[in-house]
Amino acid sequence: MVTTQNPAAPPALSLPATPPRRRPRATSGSGRLAALLVSPTLLVLAVVVLYPTIVALKDSLYGTPGLNPKTGFVNETDPFVGLQNYGAIFGAAGARFWNAFWNTTFLTATTVALETVIGIAMALIMHRAFQGRALVRASILVPWAIPTAVSGLLWRWIFNSNGVANALTGQHILWTTEGFHAKLAVIIADVWKTAPFIGLLVLAGLQVIDKEVYEAARIDGAGALRQFWNITLPLVKPALLVAVLFRTLDALRMFDLPYILIGAQKTSVETLSMLAQDQAANVRFGPAAAYAVILFVYVFLIALAFVRLLGADVVGDDGPARPRRRWRSHRRTEVAA
């Protein structure tokens, strides 16, 4: 009788640990070259952004010329009042400020949400291959090419008391008067104009998706809705976030569309930009600058929060590359006697 012993199992192979990736350090020469290349952009930003911001901040600390209560003479220059303009905004003029603040926030949230949904639908339509696709793309992008002032006049004619809107609804609504219908008119006009912008950026994201991904999903039995939710939406997320960010910052500064469509000093649609313009038109440059500074801080905080929460997809920094898992199949051998 011969007995066979199982050979000892081979020792496990220990793979060397992969050292972490180190970013190459910029040398002094490459750093100077980078600074030289970026300097024109920084100069332009300093001229068109930094300088006006500093001037507006300085002007917000001065009041309007008038009688000096101490001397009884008229001030030839704007008197220095410190933070009184900001105190008046949150005090005596608080009702008008908060009304404009909530109007700005409501119009921004509503229009951006509707434009995102409609823009994605436009992008999906423009991405499909069908006869006459070029004509459809051109017609969808026409509203975005029209200047906002012209768009406001067109919609003002549509929302006229004898316009197309009342003819379609069968009602006699004064769209340009005070009330929620004025907000609704601004929302419709703004969504019609700027939804193609989001659709254009999402279309650019759709065109870089490989068709083999969808073919593999169809083979696995994924339907159209599941393909959109698990493939299309995650892959176009960076482009969609950039589009939403740009539209949010632009909508927070909304001025020309409600100003032309509805009119000035309408509490239903008065935004922070319209409020600052109204103060400047009445030669109250100090309060106008204070409103502009508050709007700048508001926009800056929204942009900062957006980038902080979704910064990896907005700025294009996905962090260090993650190693891919490699699955290996090992066969077990049995030794028979």
URJO-V265581 format. One record per backbone hydrogen bond with DSSP energy under -1.0 kcal/mol. NH is the residue of the N-H (numbers start at 1). CO is the residue of the C=O. E is the energy in kcal/mol with one decimal. If there is no record, write none. Layout:
BEGIN
NH:CO:E  NH:CO:E
END
This chain:
BEGIN
31:27:-2.4  32:28:-2.1  33:29:-2.1  34:30:-2.5  35:31:-2.4  36:32:-2.2  37:33:-2.2  38:34:-2.1  39:35:-1.5  42:38:-2.3  43:39:-2.5  44:40:-2.2  45:41:-2.5  46:42:-2.2  47:43:-1.8  48:44:-2.7  49:45:-2.1  50:45:-1.8  51:46:-2.4  53:49:-1.7  54:50:-2.2  55:51:-2.4  56:52:-2.6  57:53:-2.3  58:54:-2.2  59:55:-2.8  60:56:-1.7  61:58:-1.4  62:59:-1.7  63:79:-3.3  68:73:-3.1  72:68:-3.4  75:66:-3.0  81:61:-2.4  82:61:-1.6  84:81:-1.2  87:83:-2.2  88:84:-2.6  89:85:-1.8  90:86:-1.9  93:88:-3.1  94:91:-1.3  97:93:-1.9  98:94:-2.9  99:95:-1.8  100:96:-2.1  101:97:-2.6  102:98:-2.6  103:99:-2.1  104:100:-2.4  105:101:-2.3  106:102:-2.7  107:103:-2.6  108:104:-2.1  109:105:-2.6  110:106:-2.5  111:107:-2.3  112:108:-2.3  113:109:-1.7  114:110:-2.2  115:111:-2.7  116:112:-2.0  117:113:-1.8  118:114:-2.6  119:115:-2.5  120:116:-2.1  121:117:-1.9  122:118:-2.5  123:119:-2.4  124:120:-2.3  125:121:-2.0  126:122:-2.8  127:123:-1.6  133:130:-1.3  136:132:-1.8  137:133:-2.6  138:134:-2.2  139:135:-2.3  140:136:-2.1  141:137:-1.8  145:141:-1.2  146:142:-1.0  151:147:-2.5  152:148:-2.6  153:149:-1.9  154:150:-2.3  155:151:-2.4  156:152:-1.7  157:153:-1.8  158:154:-1.8  159:155:-2.6  160:157:-1.0  163:160:-2.1  165:158:-2.2  167:163:-1.4  168:164:-2.4  169:165:-2.2  170:166:-1.8  175:173:-1.3  177:174:-1.5  182:179:-1.1  184:180:-2.4  185:181:-2.0  186:182:-2.0  187:183:-2.5  188:184:-2.4  189:185:-2.2  190:186:-2.5  191:187:-2.6  192:188:-2.2  193:189:-1.5  194:190:-2.5  195:191:-1.8  198:194:-1.1  199:195:-2.2  200:196:-2.3  201:197:-1.8  202:198:-2.4  203:199:-2.1  204:200:-1.6  205:201:-1.5  206:202:-2.1  207:203:-1.8  209:206:-1.4  213:210:-1.2  215:211:-2.0  216:212:-2.4  217:213:-1.7  218:214:-2.4  219:215:-2.0  220:216:-1.7  221:218:-1.2  222:217:-2.8  227:223:-2.3  228:224:-2.2  229:225:-2.3  230:226:-2.6  231:227:-1.9  232:227:-2.1  233:228:-2.9  235:231:-1.8  236:232:-2.0  240:236:-2.5  241:237:-2.7  242:238:-1.9  243:239:-2.1  244:240:-2.5  245:241:-2.5  246:242:-2.5  247:243:-2.4  248:244:-2.4  249:245:-2.3  250:246:-2.0  251:247:-2.7  252:248:-1.9  254:251:-1.7  259:255:-1.9  260:256:-2.2  261:257:-2.8  262:258:-1.8  263:258:-2.1  269:266:-1.3  270:266:-1.3  275:271:-2.1  276:272:-2.3  277:273:-2.2  278:274:-2.1  279:275:-1.8  280:276:-2.1  281:277:-2.4  282:278:-1.2  283:280:-1.6  284:279:-2.4  288:284:-2.0  289:285:-2.4  290:286:-1.9  291:287:-2.5  292:288:-2.1  293:289:-2.3  294:290:-2.3  295:291:-2.3  296:292:-2.3  297:293:-2.4  298:294:-2.3  299:295:-2.6  300:296:-2.5  301:297:-2.5  302:298:-2.1  303:299:-2.5  304:300:-2.6  305:301:-2.6  306:302:-2.3  307:303:-2.4  308:304:-2.5  309:305:-2.4  310:306:-2.4  314:310:-1.4  315:311:-2.5
END
